[in-house]
Amino acid sequence: MEFEINGNTYRASKLSVFDQLKVSRKLLPLMAGMMADFNGVRDVSQGGNIYEALEKVLPKVADALADMSDEDTRAIINPCLSVVARQNGNVWSPVFTSGELMFDDINLMHMLQIVGRVVGDSLGNFLPAPPDSGTVGHPPAA
């Protein structure tokens, strides 16, 4: 998947199944308490853009991350950043190596947007649906 943030083009591959498990174990409790804030994600099933929806909730995710332990935060952010490269001329350079960001112009909000896109791409079909959504033609499960 390729995307642009702040005029820079990024390319992300999917998380490995083991990293998906690690990230989902840390994110699901966080997201369970924020489901009311994810109403915009419901619009994705009706042609909306998941990345725009995620960008709307990223500030709230940032607040929730601030309350997490450093270890839990690294368990989410590090695997997500490790699958991302940034176009640098004709070359794709990793954005995260040996626990360090490789580009000084990536600020906190840019980093969280990158992580959000990786999470959306790698875990989008695994994350819980908003509370009142159901499959088209099927009511929500009782």
Buried (B, 14 or more C-beta within 10 A) or exposed (E): BEBEBEEBEBBBEEBEEEBBEBBBEBBEEBBEEEEEBBBBBBBBBEEEEBBEBBBBBBEEBEEBBEEBEEEBBEBBBBBBBBBBBBBEEEEBEBBBEEEEBBBEEBEEBBBBBBBBBBBBBBBEEEBEBBEEBEEEEEEEEE
